[in-house]
Amino acid sequence: MNKTSQLLLAAALALAATGCSTWDKLSTREKGATIGASAGAVAGAVISNGGVLGTVGGAAIGGLIGHEVAK
């Protein structure tokens, strides 16, 4: 799998995961964590060439950063 298809797959998975929740009922901090986790997962997947640990780690770090920035 090349980098472009990995990036598209990671972006599609992140978008699907964020679509599972009702956006209107989330607080500002929860929305920030969701956006941060999505962006972190995509960045982690790209950096680690689609590695699971990089994707999950990126999502965790991005979620924490998004949660704190949205205070």
Backbone bond lengths (Angstrom), bond angles and torsions (degrees), N, CA, C in turn:
res aa  C-N    CA-C-N  psi(-1)  N-CA   C-N-CA  omega(-1)  CA-C   N-CA-C  phi
1 M - - - 1.440 - - 1.526 108.22 -
2 N 1.329 116.81 130.60 1.466 119.18 -179.72 1.528 111.07 -85.67
3 K 1.320 116.11 173.25 1.469 120.97 -175.27 1.521 112.85 -62.30
4 T 1.328 117.04 -37.20 1.461 119.64 -178.32 1.516 111.08 -65.03
5 S 1.309 117.14 -44.47 1.463 118.91 -179.92 1.517 111.13 -69.99
6 Q 1.332 117.75 -33.11 1.462 120.03 175.51 1.521 111.09 -64.55
7 L 1.319 116.23 -42.69 1.458 120.71 179.57 1.520 110.70 -64.81
8 L 1.317 117.03 -43.22 1.466 120.33 178.94 1.527 111.18 -64.68
9 L 1.327 117.31 -40.09 1.461 120.60 177.88 1.525 110.87 -64.15
10 A 1.319 117.06 -44.97 1.465 120.75 179.53 1.527 111.02 -63.92
11 A 1.322 117.03 -40.93 1.464 120.20 178.72 1.526 110.97 -65.90
12 A 1.324 117.15 -39.92 1.466 120.25 179.03 1.526 111.24 -65.77
13 L 1.332 116.53 -40.65 1.463 119.63 178.11 1.520 111.63 -66.44
14 A 1.321 116.62 -40.43 1.464 120.10 178.45 1.526 110.65 -64.79
15 L 1.313 116.77 -41.75 1.459 120.28 178.55 1.520 111.21 -65.19
16 A 1.319 116.94 -40.99 1.466 120.54 178.61 1.527 111.27 -64.22
17 A 1.322 116.28 -39.40 1.462 119.88 -179.73 1.520 111.55 -67.46
18 T 1.313 117.50 -38.57 1.464 119.45 179.82 1.518 111.33 -73.41
19 G 1.318 117.93 -23.81 1.461 120.99 178.65 1.513 113.18 -76.35
20 C 1.326 117.37 -9.43 1.462 120.44 -177.93 1.518 112.55 -76.49
21 S 1.281 118.64 -17.95 1.460 120.97 -178.15 1.523 110.39 -105.42
22 T 1.308 115.15 158.36 1.450 119.99 176.30 1.519 107.91 -84.74
23 W 1.306 116.25 110.21 1.458 122.69 -173.88 1.520 111.81 -63.56
24 D 1.314 118.41 -36.65 1.466 121.62 -174.96 1.523 112.93 -64.90
25 K 1.309 117.80 -28.12 1.464 120.49 -176.05 1.523 113.20 -92.64
26 L 1.320 117.16 0.52 1.456 120.32 -179.76 1.529 110.71 -85.00
27 S 1.323 115.39 146.14 1.465 119.86 174.66 1.522 109.19 -76.18
28 T 1.312 115.73 171.20 1.461 120.78 179.43 1.525 111.04 -61.27
29 R 1.310 117.23 -40.09 1.466 120.84 179.91 1.522 111.29 -67.89
30 E 1.339 116.81 -37.79 1.468 120.28 178.01 1.526 111.06 -67.31
31 K 1.318 116.30 -38.47 1.465 119.74 176.57 1.524 110.49 -64.94
32 G 1.320 116.86 -41.47 1.462 120.71 177.82 1.520 111.79 -62.58
33 A 1.332 116.46 -40.69 1.461 120.24 178.57 1.523 111.20 -65.70
34 T 1.324 116.87 -38.36 1.464 121.18 179.34 1.520 111.14 -65.59
35 I 1.309 116.16 -46.81 1.465 120.16 179.52 1.530 110.26 -65.05
36 G 1.321 116.53 -42.93 1.462 120.23 179.15 1.520 112.83 -63.43
37 A 1.335 116.45 -41.29 1.464 120.14 178.96 1.521 111.18 -65.57
38 S 1.318 116.18 -39.48 1.470 119.66 178.66 1.525 111.05 -64.15
39 A 1.315 115.66 -48.42 1.467 119.90 -179.91 1.530 110.92 -65.15
40 G 1.321 116.64 -39.05 1.464 120.39 179.00 1.519 112.46 -66.09
41 A 1.330 116.61 -37.43 1.466 119.93 178.48 1.520 110.81 -64.93
42 V 1.313 116.34 -43.25 1.465 119.82 178.73 1.526 110.22 -64.64
43 A 1.321 117.26 -46.14 1.464 120.72 179.95 1.530 111.04 -63.54
44 G 1.327 116.88 -41.92 1.461 120.16 178.69 1.513 112.58 -64.17
45 A 1.324 116.38 -37.93 1.467 120.30 178.42 1.519 111.23 -66.43
46 V 1.319 116.32 -40.26 1.466 119.99 -179.89 1.522 110.24 -68.57
47 I 1.309 117.38 -45.21 1.461 121.26 -177.33 1.531 111.43 -65.51
48 S 1.343 116.69 -39.22 1.467 120.01 -176.60 1.526 112.99 -94.47
49 N 1.335 117.04 13.19 1.465 121.73 -178.75 1.526 112.34 55.86
50 G 1.325 116.37 41.92 1.457 121.90 176.48 1.509 114.44 84.22
51 G 1.306 117.59 12.62 1.462 120.78 179.31 1.525 111.19 -68.72
52 V 1.318 115.07 140.83 1.464 120.19 -177.84 1.520 110.90 -63.87
53 L 1.309 116.88 -44.78 1.465 120.58 -178.56 1.524 111.42 -62.72
54 G 1.315 117.33 -40.56 1.457 120.66 178.02 1.517 112.28 -66.33
55 T 1.325 116.66 -39.04 1.466 120.97 179.35 1.522 111.01 -67.55
56 V 1.321 116.56 -48.06 1.466 120.45 -179.75 1.527 110.98 -66.92
57 G 1.317 116.34 -41.63 1.472 119.92 177.58 1.514 112.04 -62.72
58 G 1.339 116.22 -41.38 1.458 120.29 177.43 1.519 112.12 -63.25
59 A 1.341 115.66 -39.77 1.464 119.57 178.25 1.527 111.22 -65.25
60 A 1.316 116.76 -41.80 1.464 120.39 179.86 1.527 111.58 -65.00
61 I 1.307 116.19 -47.17 1.462 119.96 -179.51 1.530 110.69 -66.60
62 G 1.325 116.50 -42.72 1.462 120.29 178.29 1.527 112.38 -63.41
63 G 1.325 116.41 -38.31 1.464 119.94 177.38 1.515 112.48 -64.07
64 L 1.323 115.94 -41.74 1.469 119.67 177.62 1.524 111.69 -64.62
65 I 1.318 115.71 -44.47 1.463 119.39 179.83 1.522 110.81 -64.34
66 G 1.337 117.28 -45.54 1.454 120.88 178.56 1.507 113.13 -61.05
67 H 1.325 115.89 -37.73 1.473 121.12 178.76 1.518 110.97 -64.55
68 E 1.320 116.47 -43.31 1.457 120.44 -178.39 1.529 113.07 -74.26
69 V 1.322 116.87 -36.06 1.470 120.04 -179.37 1.519 110.82 -68.39
70 A 1.329 117.42 -31.34 1.468 121.36 -175.57 1.524 112.94 -81.86
71 K 1.312 119.04 8.81 1.471 121.35 179.68 1.501 111.68 -58.75
